[in-house]
Structures are given as C-alpha cells and as structure tokens.
Amino acid sequence: MKLNTCIILFLLAISHNISSQKTAADSSRVVKLLTFNILHGATTKGDFDLDVIAKVIIDADPDFVALQEVDYKTKRAKKYDLATELGWRSKMAPIYARAMPYDGGEYGEGVLSKHTFLQTRNVALPFIPGDEPRAALEITTVLPSNDTVSFIGTHLDHQKNEANRIMQAKHINKVFSSNPYPTILAGDLNAEPDSKTIAILNEVWSASYPKNNPQPTYPSDKPIKKIDYIMFYPKHRWKVLKTEVIQDSIASDHCAYLVTLELLPQ
C-alpha cells in the first residue's frame, strides 16, 4: 500500500513538472519592447544630455526600441546622429529613417535592436500638404528561437485634428497587415484609446495595454493621457506578459512604455 502511494505521488510530481514546463514562457521567444519619444535629444530641463536618455533605455534592458523625435545632424542636436549615439551608449544596433529635412539635417524615426537586421524599410506616411511628414521604420530580424519577426517604429501627426492620423493609421494597416512574419507596431501615436485613429488600428493590431486601465504616458511629470503604444499582429501569435510605464520627468516630456511579449508557436 505504501509502495503504491509513493508511485502515485511520484507520477503526480512528474505530471505537475511537465505541466509547469508547458505553461512557463520560452525565454528564447520572449521579447522586451520599448517605445520612447526622446524630445529630439533635449531634456525637460532644456539642456542636451544623451546620457540621461540612454539611462532610461539601459535600465529597461529592451530587445527593441522605437525612438520618436529623432534628429540626424541638426543644429539643435549639435550635429549628432541621435540614433547612432544612443545605440552606442546602450550597446544596441541603431538605424535611422528620415521623415523630413530639418534645421540643417533631418528629423524622423529611430530603432535600436539587440539583434541584427535581415532587412529594413522606411515607409512614408500620407499627410496634408503643408503639415509635417511622418514615417514608419520597419526592421525584420531573427530571435534566439530562430523565429523571424518584424518591428515597426512610428510617430503619427500631433495636431488636434485627426485627419492626418486617420490617413496614417489606414496606410499602416494597408502596408503592414500583409507581413509574412509576426509583427509589432510601436510609437507615439498622438491619439487616445477612444479615438478614431486607434479604432482604425485596432482593426488589424491588438493592443498590449489593459483596456480597462490604459496607463497614461504623457506628460512625463504628471501623466494624464495615453498616447504611446505597443501593438502586435497577428493576435494569436503574441501573449502579453507585462506592461510598464517608465516615468522619468527629466529625460523627456513623454514616459517610456515597456512591454514584454512572448511569441507563441504557430
């Protein structure tokens, strides 16, 4: 009788261990994603301190970073290539994409990655003539699990009128919804969760934030509204493990938004 009991307990322990292994996240498929509007390299103190911005990135320890308001050799950014400088400081591979010429240089998007690039593309987004051009920067890379994924960083129009943002959201859906790989969209979308812009994006993308509690991301000193997002496609390939708003009132006027996702098997 005692022997039978021991055997039963042993089998239950094995079963529990197998079950735990199945439910635990596969670390090779877990990715940490950060989106951060860096205020063109300036801090909210009005100085220019890339180390303060880099510290937010380093402390978050993400696999991929979408950077917005990225200057490339402008006068106001002291002729620095901000994506490359922040990549060097954080030991990540940088890439920059121009949205428009500006101030003796350029202005656009940046992406930092712990993984090398298979391919990249800069997609110009539609806008009303006379307004600021915007872009979406996509990288495609391979995770340690040997899964290929795409990561997109973007920055939608900032004006109160949604006309540009609506056009830009529709274009993002059109261009990227046919991606052959699981894809993540990250950036400062300048739209709140109940806006038409976000409703359009929700037709394709799944939000990482809890919809019953959308943590505000702006302004960084006293956040009152959510305008920074990480979204993913297709829904059945990604699982949200954790979300975090990183509030640093000096590094930028935006909070950084950090999300941990697990890529699920097909």
N, C-alpha and C positions, 0 to 999 in steps of 0.2 A: 504493500500500500504506500509506504514511504517512498519507494523507488518510483512508483507511478506518479506520485505528486511531484517529485523532483524533475521527472521528464516533462510533465505538463508545464511546470514553471520555466524550465529551460526553453521549451518551444515558444512559450508566450514572450519570453525575453527576446528571442531571435525575431519573432514577428514584429514586436514593438520597434526593434532596431531597424529592420527593413522599412517599416512604415515611416520612421523618422527620417531615414535617408531619402525617401521619396519626396517628403514634404519640405525638406531643407533646400534652400536656394543653392543652385550650382554656381559657385564663385566665379567660374570661367565665363558665365553668362550674365553676371551682374555688372551693371554699368552705373556710374555716378555722373550726373549731368548737371551742369551749372549754366545759368544764363545771367548775364551781368551787363547792365548799361554803365559804362565807365566814364561818362561825362567828359568825353574827349581828352582824358588824361588829367583833367583838373580835379581837385578835391573840393568839398563844400567849404573849405577854409579859403579857397581862392588861390591856393598855391599849385605847384605842379610836382607831384610826388608819386612816381610809378611804383615805388616800393610799398606804399600803403595799399594800392590797388592789388599788387601782386600778392600781398599777405593774405587778403581775403581768398584768393584763388588757392594759394598754397595750403592754407588751413583747411579749406573744403576738400582738398585732395580729389578732384573730379577726374574722370576719364576724358570727358569732352567739355569744352567751354564755348558758349556762344557769346561773343562780345558785341555790344552795340555802341554807337557814337565813337567809332574808331578813326582816329586821324592818321594819315600817312604823310609824313614830312610837311605838315602845315606850319605856318609861322606860329600859330597859337600853341602848338605842341612842340615848339622848339626844334622843329625839323626831325623829330623822332618818328620812326616807323613803330607805332604803338603795339601792333600785334607781335612783331618780332621781339621787341623789348620785353613784353610780358611773357612771351614764350620762353625767352632766355632765362628770365628770373624764376619762372615756375617749372623749368625743365620739361617743357611740352613743345610739340611741333606746332609752329604757327602758320596760318595762311590768312591773307587779307583779300577782300573783294571791294572794288570801288563802286560806290553808288553815284558819286558826282565829284567833279573837280571842286576844290575849295581852298581858299586862303593860301595860295602858293603851293598847294599839294592836293591831297584827295581826302575824301570822307566816305566811310562805308562800314562794312561788317568785318569781323574777325572771328576765326575759330582756332582754338587750341586743342591739341589732341595728344594723348599718351601713345596713340597708335599711328603707324604710318598711313599715308594716303594711297589708295588704289586709283582713285580719280577724284576730281573736283570740278565744280562748275559754279559760275556766277550768273544767276537769273535776274535780269532787270524786271522790276515790278511796274505795273501801269500807274500813271499819276496824271492829274490835271495839269496841262501846260502852265508853267509859272510857279508851280509848287515844287517842293523838294523831291528829287528822285529817290527811290528806295530799291533795295536789292535783297535777294535771298542767296546765301552762300551755302553750298552743299558739299560735304565730303563723304566719300564712301571708303570704308575701311574694314579690317577683319579683326574680330575679337579673339582673345586667347582660346575660345572654344572652337575656333575656325569658322564661325558664323560671319557672314558678310552683312553689314548694316550701313545705313546712311544717316547722317546727322546734318540738320539744316539750321542755320542761324539767320534770323531776320529782324528787321526793325520797321514796323509799319508807321504810316503817317501819323503825325502828332496833333493835327488840327481838331477843333471841336466838331466840325462837320465830318461825318463818317464816309463821305463819298469816295475819297482815295482809299481808305482802309477796306471798304467793301470790294472795290475793284481788285485790290491787292490780295485779299483773302480768297476771292474767286480764282485768281490766277494761280495762287499757291496750290489750291485744290486741283486745278486742271493740270498743272505741270507735274506735281509730285505724287498724285494718287495712283499713278501707273508705275511707280517704282517697283522694281523686281525684288527689292530687299526690304526687310523691316526697317522702318524709318522713324526718326524723332525730329520734331519741329520745336525749336526753342527761340525765345526772343522777347523783346519789349514790343508788345502788340498795341500799346496805347489804346486798349479797349477793355472795358469792364466785363465781367462774366455774363451779364444780362444784355449785352449789346448785340446788334445785328451782325457785326463783324465776327464775334465769337460764335454766334449761332451758325454762320456760314462755315466756319472752320470745323465746327462740331459735326457737320455732315460727313466729314472724312476722318477727322482726327479725334482721338479720345483724350480727355483732359487728365492730368496727373493729380490735380488738386481735389480735395473732397468738396463736392458741390454744395453741400450743406454748411460748409465752413471755408470759404475761399479766403485764405490768409492774405491780408493786404501787403503790397510790396512797395508802395510809393505814397509820400516821400519818405526817405530813409530815417529822418529824425522822428517823425510820428506817422507811421504808415496808416493810411485811411482807405486806400483803394488798390485793388489787384489789377495790374496791367502787364505783369511779367509772367510768362507761361512756359511750360514744357508739355508738349502733346506728343502722341505717338500713333502709329498706324502699321499694320492692322491691329485692331483691338485684341484679337485672340493670341497674338504673339508676345504681348508685353504684360507684365504684372508689376504694379506699383508696390514697392517695399517701404519707401519712406519719403517724406517731403519735409523741407525745412526752408524757412525764410531767414536769411542771414542779414541781420540789421547792423550795419556799420554806418553811422551818420557822417563820417568824415570821408571815407573812400569814394562815395558817390552820392548823388541825390536819390538813387534807386537802391533798394535792397537787392542783394543777390538771391537767386532762387535755386535751391539744390534739390534734385530728385534722384532717388535710387530706383532703378528698374531692373527687372530680371527678364531676359529674353527666353521665352518658353519654346520648347521643341515644337516642330510642325505637327 
